[in-house]
Amino acid sequence: MTPARDEEILEIDPTMLKIRELEAFEELLGCSFDEAFGPGQPKTKALRALATVVKRRIDPGFSMDDAGDLIVKTVEKGPDPTSASGS
């Protein structure tokens, strides 16, 4: 399915966050990053918070409410080509 023209796709690599962004994420949710994305936890609010802190890089006034209109695409890393096993 192709997104509508006015929908913004935000590509996020969760391994490339600044410490201050992780702190902001945890403040928004009131729990640690590991807890927020842990097994059995609902992920939508965590994705919204993650999108919020990443968008605040260019728009400091971006809110959790604003993030609800984004399409989030997480970056998936392939095997590490520098490791002996490729993983």
Buried (B, 14 or more C-beta within 10 A) or exposed (E): EEEEEEEEEBEBEBEEBEEEBBEBBBEBBEBEBEEBBEEEEEEEBBBBBBBBBBBBEEEEEBEBEBBEEBEBEEEEEEEEEEEEEEE
